[in-house]
Amino acid sequence: MSSGNDCQPQILTKPALGEREAAELVDRVFGLKVSWIRSLPSYDDQNFHVRVSAEGADEYVLKITNSEDSQEPDLIEAQTQAMMFLSAEGFPSATPYLTKDGNIMSLESGGTRLGSKKYVVRLLTYLPGTPVAKITTNAQILYEIGRLAASMDKVLSEKFQHPSVKSLHRGQFIWNLANVPLLDQYIYALGQNKYCAVVEQVIEQFKGKVIPKLSSFRACINHGDLNDHNILVDSSSASLENPQYRVSGILDFSDMSYGYYVFEVAIAIMYMMIESPDPLSVGGHVLAGFESILPLSAEERGALFLLVSGRFAQSLVIAAHTALLYPENKEYLTITAKSGWKHLMTMFEVGQEAVEKMWFETALAYTDHTP
């Protein structure tokens, strides 16, 4: 869900290749003949699911990055190298199919309709599984997602080394949780929306209570977008009443940046709340899984409510802004908004103290047993 590094609202040129153009691109750049292709939903890049007539793994995702982010090849290199590193460490991450020239990506023009715009093109292995958004989540998978978030950030921060990693210092990146105050510039996109007041409240509380504490949080590399569409699962049990899930895929590393461990758990909690029939209870299970790998400090725990609220505000406000730029993609861009506003309002109505009590008591119960 990348939106560029610049904190100013900007017009991102989303690629708009047709299926035939995309198939020709796969042939020309990667030397593979496409036997089947279909478009996949996306935020500001363009993705295609392709099958090719080749030996071995024959399903891929053709990922065409928007023209703004394509101007930062070092950043895309870092994201792709991180995916390859995680795959080698045993995480279910996609890996790139090399171009005919032996590279992990290629800078290509976007076709005659798009003039001289250039786009970074990658062909990534297709990961099987069902998005979390399509299942009814239970305590077991929420706990596993919490463990995944902590494990992934920990191994990236402790072991991932590559010259391009410095590009993950994205100071003004609008999706980094530290940059919730930058939402001031985007609130106009809500129009006369009745929710403006709560977003302004989130921003002001964030400035006063979170920003001053950032220096006390433990720094790390964040995936930054563990949402309900970027985590794939499959069922490892035959029980329809009580299915046991495992994570089978981690998608979309375009929001990677340097941040803090507590950011990742807050982001995961927020997105897992979206699809849950009991959203306020979600946080405790995700937190328990995360803390089984990386226990939070008192300062980090104390910021969790506002960090989750801040991510709701980011998702809802930036989606409204981006939908103004791309009205034809409004349905996909505003997926979170369908229940997101309701959940954010509920959090503030119930209040920080009561929500934290629910989360922390649930997490505490896991110290005696795990799901």
C-alpha positions as a printed NumPy array, in Angstrom:
array([[  0.   ,   0.   ,   0.   ],
       [  2.866,   2.293,  -0.66 ],
       [  2.228,   5.971,  -1.229],
       [  5.692,   7.289,  -1.963],
       [  8.246,   8.925,   0.302],
       [  7.092,  12.495,  -0.032],
       [  4.833,  13.753,   2.746],
       [  2.997,  16.014,   0.284],
       [ -0.13 ,  14.676,  -1.417],
       [  0.928,  13.612,  -4.889],
       [ -0.449,  12.075,  -8.034],
       [  1.007,   8.595,  -8.449],
       [  0.873,   7.17 , -11.935],
       [ -0.538,   3.704, -11.498],
       [  0.402,   1.368, -14.365],
       [ -2.465,   0.474, -16.695],
       [ -1.254,  -2.352, -18.912],
       [ -3.759,  -4.659, -20.563],
       [ -3.447,  -8.413, -20.222],
       [ -1.925,  -8.797, -23.696],
       [  0.693,  -6.111, -22.961],
       [  1.497,  -7.77 , -19.634],
       [  1.907, -11.186, -21.296],
       [  4.232,  -9.673, -23.915],
       [  6.239,  -8.067, -21.094],
       [  6.73 , -11.45 , -19.389],
       [  7.954, -12.929, -22.662],
       [ 10.275, -10.046, -23.554],
       [ 11.805,  -9.428, -20.1  ],
       [ 11.752, -12.887, -18.511],
       [ 11.699, -15.179, -21.54 ],
       [  8.557, -17.035, -20.43 ],
       [  5.5  , -17.787, -22.567],
       [  2.26 , -16.97 , -20.755],
       [ -0.487, -19.572, -21.027],
       [ -2.986, -17.817, -18.71 ],
       [ -3.154, -14.344, -17.142],
       [ -5.558, -12.332, -15.029],
       [ -5.417,  -8.997, -13.227],
       [ -5.183,  -8.897,  -9.429],
       [ -6.6  ,  -6.106,  -7.231],
       [ -3.999,  -3.594,  -6.063],
       [ -3.562,  -0.254,  -4.316],
       [ -1.224,   1.847,  -6.46 ],
       [  0.84 ,  -0.764,  -8.333],
       [ -0.44 ,  -3.22 , -10.958],
       [ -0.352,  -6.986, -10.39 ],
       [ -1.14 ,  -9.961, -12.639],
       [ -1.429, -13.655, -11.782],
       [  0.265, -15.528, -14.617],
       [  0.784, -19.161, -15.547],
       [  3.581, -20.058, -17.898],
       [  4.481, -23.123, -19.899],
       [  7.758, -23.869, -18.155],
       [  9.167, -26.662, -16.04 ],
       [  8.889, -26.545, -12.255],
       [  6.979, -23.724, -10.555],
       [  4.758, -22.29 , -13.256],
       [  2.684, -19.663, -11.438],
       [  3.902, -16.137, -10.804],
       [  2.788, -12.642,  -9.914],
       [  3.884,  -9.97 , -12.376],
       [  4.326,  -6.857, -10.244],
       [  4.538,  -3.481, -12.01 ],
       [  5.433,  -0.722,  -9.554],
       [  3.882,   2.751,  -9.869],
       [  5.981,   5.4  , -11.606],
       [  6.728,   7.363,  -8.423],
       [  8.159,   4.448,  -6.437],
       [  9.905,   3.169,  -9.569],
       [ 12.198,   6.192,  -9.29 ],
       [ 13.706,   4.573,  -6.181],
       [ 15.284,   1.35 ,  -7.457],
       [ 17.476,   1.005,  -4.336],
       [ 14.35 ,   0.846,  -2.195],
       [ 12.74 ,  -1.809,  -4.404],
       [ 16.052,  -3.691,  -4.39 ],
       [ 16.049,  -3.666,  -0.566],
       [ 12.464,  -4.927,  -0.423],
       [ 13.18 ,  -7.729,  -2.895],
       [ 16.42 ,  -8.749,  -1.187],
       [ 14.517,  -8.866,   2.126],
       [ 11.931, -11.186,   0.56 ],
       [ 14.69 , -13.48 ,  -0.699],
       [ 16.397, -13.401,   2.708],
       [ 13.181, -14.261,   4.554],
       [ 12.45 , -17.13 ,   2.174],
       [ 15.927, -18.52 ,   2.859],
       [ 15.204, -18.207,   6.597],
       [ 12.089, -20.345,   6.248],
       [  9.386, -17.673,   6.024],
       [  6.683, -18.107,   3.329],
       [  7.827, -15.162,   1.229],
       [  7.852, -14.855,  -2.553],
       [ 11.121, -14.811,  -4.47 ],
       [ 11.885, -13.183,  -7.829],
       [ 12.293, -14.999, -11.144],
       [ 15.356, -13.484, -12.79 ],
       [ 15.146, -11.492, -16.003],
       [ 16.821, -12.758, -19.178],
       [ 19.775, -10.556, -18.156],
       [ 20.   , -12.249, -14.749],
       [ 18.561,  -9.361, -12.708],
       [ 15.837,  -9.39 , -10.046],
       [ 13.983,  -6.481, -11.689],
       [ 13.859,  -4.404, -14.853],
       [ 12.935,  -0.786, -15.58 ],
       [ 10.441,  -0.731, -18.457],
       [  8.348,   1.836, -20.284],
       [  4.635,   1.624, -19.647],
       [  3.31 ,   1.236, -23.168],
       [  2.214,   3.784, -25.718],
       [ -0.836,   4.913, -23.768],
       [  1.294,   6.026, -20.837],
       [  3.917,   7.996, -22.712],
       [  7.438,   8.032, -21.314],
       [  6.646,   6.787, -17.784],
       [  8.998,   4.104, -16.486],
       [  8.005,   1.233, -14.187],
       [ 10.022,  -1.32 , -12.236],
       [  8.872,  -4.795, -13.244],
       [  9.367,  -7.984, -11.219],
       [  8.111, -11.539, -11.6  ],
       [  7.55 , -13.124,  -8.181],
       [  6.695, -16.693,  -7.245],
       [  2.965, -17.154,  -6.665],
       [  2.122, -18.111,  -3.076],
       [ -0.862, -20.39 ,  -2.453],
       [ -3.394, -19.787,   0.277],
       [ -6.462, -17.831,   1.306],
       [ -6.227, -14.198,   2.456],
       [ -7.068, -13.744,   6.135],
       [ -9.81 , -11.38 ,   4.908],
       [-11.663, -14.412,   3.489],
       [-11.693, -16.557,   6.666],
       [-13.324, -16.259,  10.065],
       [-10.362, -15.602,  12.307],
       [ -9.981, -17.431,  15.595],
       [ -7.633, -17.082,  18.572],
       [ -5.188, -19.614,  17.13 ],
       [ -4.461, -17.788,  13.866],
       [ -4.411, -14.37 ,  15.565],
       [ -1.747, -15.704,  17.945],
       [  0.219, -17.139,  15.004],
       [  0.074, -13.81 ,  13.168],
       [  1.435, -12.074,  16.264],
       [  4.306, -14.583,  16.423],
       [  4.974, -14.107,  12.72 ],
       [  5.14 , -10.299,  13.062],
       [  7.682, -10.501,  15.879],
       [  9.75 , -13.296,  14.313],
       [  9.981, -11.55 ,  10.946],
       [ 11.025,  -8.159,  12.347],
       [ 13.512,  -9.815,  14.7  ],
       [ 15.323, -11.807,  12.004],
       [ 15.331,  -8.854,   9.591],
       [ 16.766,  -6.528,  12.206],
       [ 19.357,  -8.96 ,  13.538],
       [ 20.538, -10.76 ,  10.398],
       [ 19.518,  -8.993,   7.163],
       [ 22.469,  -7.237,   5.56 ],
       [ 22.602,  -5.694,   2.104],
       [ 24.018,  -2.41 ,   0.738],
       [ 20.501,  -1.28 ,  -0.234],
       [ 19.165,  -1.603,   3.33 ],
       [ 20.002,   2.045,   4.057],
       [ 17.173,   3.027,   1.689],
       [ 14.708,   1.742,   4.312],
       [ 15.357,   4.921,   6.318],
       [ 12.277,   6.64 ,   4.885],
       [ 11.928,   9.72 ,   7.065],
       [  8.815,  11.246,   5.496],
       [  7.148,   8.013,   4.387],
       [  3.447,   8.572,   5.021],
       [  2.737,   4.929,   5.956],
       [  5.382,   4.807,   8.686],
       [  3.496,   4.936,  11.989],
       [  5.819,   7.64 ,  13.315],
       [  4.329,   9.94 ,  10.663],
       [  0.713,  10.   ,  11.855],
       [  1.074,  13.795,  12.396],
       [  1.574,  14.21 ,   8.619],
       [ -2.09 ,  13.218,   8.158],
       [ -2.95 ,  16.856,   8.845],
       [ -2.25 ,  17.504,   5.153],
       [ -4.666,  14.823,   3.964],
       [ -7.719,  15.383,   6.164],
       [ -9.262,  17.561,   3.442],
       [-10.014,  14.302,   1.583],
       [-12.668,  13.433,   4.171],
       [-14.719,  16.471,   3.122],
       [-17.42 ,  17.205,   5.675],
       [-17.127,  13.663,   6.97 ],
       [-18.512,  13.281,  10.483],
       [-15.39 ,  11.352,  11.462],
       [-12.993,  14.294,  11.018],
       [-13.121,  15.125,  14.727],
       [-11.947,  11.695,  15.848],
       [ -9.059,  11.739,  13.348],
       [ -8.002,  15.166,  14.617],
       [ -8.182,  13.798,  18.166],
       [ -5.999,  10.819,  17.222],
       [ -3.402,  13.102,  15.618],
       [ -3.245,  15.476,  18.592],
       [ -2.979,  12.666,  21.158],
       [ -0.342,  10.999,  18.991],
       [  1.723,  14.198,  18.905],
       [  1.486,  14.62 ,  22.661],
       [  1.743,  11.051,  23.947],
       [  3.522,   8.906,  21.343],
       [  6.053,  11.106,  19.541],
       [  7.876,  12.079,  22.77 ],
       [  8.29 ,   8.372,  23.639],
       [  9.675,   7.139,  20.3  ],
       [ 13.257,   7.293,  21.569],
       [ 12.378,   4.76 ,  24.286],
       [ 11.01 ,   2.194,  21.796],
       [ 13.246,  -0.537,  20.362],
       [ 14.09 ,   0.159,  16.714],
       [ 13.876,  -2.457,  13.955],
       [ 12.949,  -3.024,  10.319],
       [  9.168,  -3.204,   9.839],
       [  7.274,  -5.06 ,   7.122],
       [  4.786,  -2.288,   7.754],
       [  1.654,  -3.706,   6.137],
       [  0.614,  -7.02 ,   7.692],
       [ -2.975,  -6.528,   6.685],
       [ -5.761,  -9.044,   6.157],
       [ -5.076,  -9.19 ,   2.4  ],
       [ -1.28 ,  -9.511,   2.704],
       [ -1.292, -12.616,   4.919],
       [ -2.271, -15.914,   3.288],
       [ -3.266, -18.976,   5.306],
       [ -4.228, -22.564,   4.738],
       [ -6.062, -24.924,   7.051],
       [ -4.049, -27.678,   8.689],
       [ -7.005, -29.556,  10.159],
       [-10.159, -31.193,   8.864],
       [-12.364, -29.758,  11.608],
       [-14.839, -27.274,  10.176],
       [-15.973, -26.262,  13.672],
       [-12.475, -25.437,  14.937],
       [-10.078, -25.052,  11.987],
       [ -6.363, -24.735,  12.697],
       [ -4.597, -22.374,  10.325],
       [ -0.994, -21.789,   9.362],
       [  0.441, -18.818,   7.511],
       [  1.265, -19.87 ,   3.933],
       [  2.264, -16.52 ,   2.462],
       [  3.442, -13.006,   3.329],
       [  2.773, -10.478,   0.574],
       [  3.619,  -6.874,  -0.363],
       [  6.859,  -5.573,   1.108],
       [  6.461,  -2.115,  -0.468],
       [  5.822,  -0.419,   2.901],
       [  9.027,  -1.71 ,   4.52 ],
       [ 10.918,   0.904,   6.518],
       [ 12.916,   1.378,   9.67 ],
       [ 10.555,   1.744,  12.606],
       [  9.959,   0.049,  15.945],
       [  8.893,  -3.408,  17.056],
       [  5.744,  -2.04 ,  18.697],
       [  4.706,  -0.534,  15.345],
       [  4.444,  -3.985,  13.766],
       [  2.202,  -5.458,  16.458],
       [ -0.031,  -2.359,  16.39 ],
       [ -0.4  ,  -2.582,  12.608],
       [ -1.223,  -6.298,  12.798],
       [ -3.812,  -5.719,  15.547],
       [ -5.512,  -2.951,  13.578],
       [ -5.864,  -4.982,  10.391],
       [ -6.969,  -8.146,  12.184],
       [ -9.732,  -6.091,  13.816],
       [-11.156,  -5.25 ,  10.388],
       [-12.661,  -8.658,   9.64 ],
       [-13.382,  -9.809,  13.205],
       [-16.925, -10.156,  14.543],
       [-15.501,  -9.176,  17.966],
       [-12.868,  -6.587,  17.028],
       [-11.95 ,  -5.297,  20.486],
       [-10.931,  -8.786,  21.615],
       [ -8.464,  -9.276,  18.764],
       [ -5.603,  -7.28 ,  20.248],
       [ -4.949,  -9.594,  23.176],
       [ -4.441, -12.689,  21.01 ],
       [ -2.14 , -10.919,  18.518],
       [ -0.216,  -9.324,  21.407],
       [  0.214, -12.691,  23.127],
       [  1.714, -14.208,  19.989],
       [  4.022, -11.229,  19.489],
       [  5.185, -11.237,  23.106],
       [  5.946, -14.951,  22.99 ],
       [  8.887, -13.832,  20.807],
       [  9.432, -10.207,  21.893],
       [  7.839,  -9.   ,  25.168],
       [  7.005,  -5.293,  25.009],
       [  8.337,  -2.782,  27.517],
       [  5.98 ,  -0.752,  29.726],
       [  6.483,   2.29 ,  27.464],
       [  5.713,   0.269,  24.326],
       [  2.6  ,  -1.263,  25.864],
       [  1.441,   2.138,  27.024],
       [  1.515,   3.454,  23.446],
       [ -0.282,   0.496,  21.862],
       [ -3.82 ,   1.935,  21.967],
       [ -2.782,   5.164,  20.229],
       [ -0.589,   3.296,  17.735],
       [ -3.532,   1.095,  16.705],
       [ -5.742,   4.192,  16.506],
       [ -3.052,   5.956,  14.495],
       [ -2.933,   3.145,  11.959],
       [ -6.725,   3.266,  11.588],
       [ -6.429,   6.998,  10.924],
       [ -3.631,   6.485,   8.374],
       [ -5.508,   3.785,   6.505],
       [ -8.807,   5.647,   6.419],
       [ -7.495,   9.119,   5.57 ],
       [ -4.913,   8.075,   2.972],
       [ -7.455,   5.776,   1.303],
       [ -9.887,   8.691,   1.03 ],
       [ -7.136,  10.849,  -0.488],
       [ -6.032,   8.148,  -2.942],
       [ -9.642,   7.438,  -3.958],
       [ -9.895,  11.071,  -5.082],
       [ -6.92 ,  10.445,  -7.389],
       [ -8.198,   7.079,  -8.635],
       [-12.018,   7.074,  -8.448],
       [-12.113,   4.016, -10.722],
       [-10.302,   2.029,  -7.97 ],
       [-12.382,   3.405,  -5.109],
       [-13.954,   0.064,  -4.159],
       [-10.568,  -1.579,  -3.513],
       [ -9.018,   1.517,  -1.934],
       [-11.795,   1.87 ,   0.632],
       [-12.022,  -1.794,   1.706],
       [-10.837,  -0.9  ,   5.203],
       [-13.297,   1.977,   5.506],
       [-16.315,  -0.358,   5.424],
       [-15.722,  -1.371,   9.039],
       [-12.668,   0.721,   9.945],
       [-14.516,   3.873,  10.922],
       [-16.88 ,   1.881,  13.123],
       [-13.987,   0.143,  14.917],
       [-12.062,   3.37 ,  15.478],
       [-15.142,   5.09 ,  16.902],
       [-15.822,   2.094,  19.157],
       [-12.257,   2.161,  20.5  ],
       [-12.647,   5.802,  21.509],
       [-16.133,   5.283,  22.945],
       [-14.969,   2.368,  25.112],
       [-11.813,   4.249,  26.042],
       [ -8.117,   3.481,  26.266],
       [ -8.168,   2.101,  29.794],
       [-10.919,  -0.453,  29.151],
       [ -9.52 ,  -1.556,  25.775],
       [ -6.006,  -1.997,  27.211],
       [ -7.399,  -3.964,  30.144],
       [ -9.087,  -6.355,  27.711],
       [ -5.948,  -6.758,  25.592],
       [ -3.518,  -7.18 ,  28.474],
       [ -5.701,  -9.628,  30.419],
       [ -6.134, -11.79 ,  27.316],
       [ -2.389, -11.75 ,  26.675],
       [ -1.679, -12.606,  30.321],
       [ -3.859, -15.71 ,  30.084],
       [ -1.448, -17.091,  27.463],
       [  1.43 , -17.18 ,  29.918],
       [ -0.072, -20.382,  31.368],
       [ -1.045, -21.993,  28.077],
       [ -0.872, -21.385,  24.346],
       [ -3.658, -22.136,  21.851]])
